[in-house]
Every structure is written in C-alpha cells, then in structure tokens.
Amino acid sequence: MTPALPAAVLWDMDGTLVDTEPYWIAAEAPLVERFGGTWTHEQALQMVGMGLEDAARILQDAGVRMPVHEIIDLLTSEVMRQLRTEGVPFRPGAKELLLGLRDAGIPTALVTMSMRRMATEIVDLIEFEAFDLVVGGDDVARPKPFPDPYLQACEALGVRPEDVVAIEDSPNGLRSSLAAGIASIGVPNVVSLVGVGAHELWPTLDGRTVADLAAFHAAHRQETPA
C-alpha cells in the first residue's frame, strides 16, 4: 500500500532551500568591525536560524551602535545584494523535491525568519510556482524557536500540525517545528543537528522524492499515539 501523503510540507529557507548562511555571515563581520568590535566565525554560527531581532540584539552586544530595525534592514539589504551579484545558491535536491511536491498536488509553505521582502524575491526566482504561502520573520509576533511561525503557516493552509512535515537545517528551526507538533526532518548545513530532536536526519535532499517524504510521514504517524 502506498503511504498517505502529508497534508503539506513546510520549508525553512536559509540553509535549507537556499545556502544563504555564508552571505549572512559575510554581512555580519564588517558591520561589527565598523564599530570597532570583532566577530568570530563561532559567534556567527551561534546565530544560524535565529530570529532577526534576536540576532540584531546580539550584534548590539558586540558593539554595533544602531537600532534593531536598522541592523535588520542593513543585513537584509546586504544579503540581497550578494544574491543579485552571486546568484541564488539553491541547496542540492531542494528545487527537484519542491517540483515533485507541486506535481503531486501537495501544498507547500516557506517558513523563514528572513524578512518577507527577501523571501518573496527568492521565491520569485524559482521558475515554477513553488509555494502556496510565505511566512516571513516580520509576519510573526514570536520567532523561531517558538512554535508560532509553523502554527501560523498551518492555520493559513488549513491543515493540522500533526498532518504535515517540516524540513529544517538549524537547531532553532527544528525546535520551532517540533514545538508546533510537526514531524520534522533535519538536513544539516553549517551547524550540527545531533541531539536537537529531529525525527529523522537526512544528510542531503539530493535524490530525495515525494515517496521518501510520504514514507517518513507514515512512519512518524505510526509511532505517534493518536
């Protein structure tokens, strides 16, 4: 018997759909150094998957004397500049899996802590209609690791959290989807996901199909008490 398909698949963006984490890291160090501070690679890795307001406050603690909203706007604009200059680096297998989901008629949502204007610009560069919904970091009251972004996406799509699958690359992102009660797949990129609690860890999305997602979803449902 073919496993039942999930009611929707919810995607993180930075590091999961597209490999923009190096762009964020490259934008942070010069900003801190402009104000006489230092910024290490280890500090940058600690901010992966973090809400932009929380990240901006950490940069303030590192010496950046700017309001939170100005830090967010500056970093977002710089990452978007790099995207326009360097191109959009889609993660291996991500677009192919998205296309398979669309062909199968499975709703999809992009759930990101990046600002909506950046998320929609990236989505517009995909050559097919990849997402039914975009939830940006400026669309939610509480960022990841709170469950709010994923719960908001489920409500907007009209699906139950227990009926969907989330794909994440960061500890904060996984904590958010798990707190929402969603079957969650971790696909690590620049930070380890060991011990975070993902229901499965996939080294890559390359070669993964809708059938893999359906099998994962069915196995999770069998393990979860009704």
Secondary structure, DSSP 4 states (H G I P E B T S, - for coil): -PPPPPSEEEE--BTTTB--HHHHHHHHHHHHHHTT----HHHHHHTTT--HHHHHHHHHHTT--S-HHHHHHHHHHHHHHHHHHH---BPTTHHHHHHHHHHTT--EEEE-SS-HHHHHHHHHTSSS---SEEE-GGG-SS-TTSSHHHHHHHHHHT--GGGEEEEESSHHHHHHHHHTT-EEEE--SSS--TTS--SEE-S-STT--HHHHHHHHHHHHHHS--
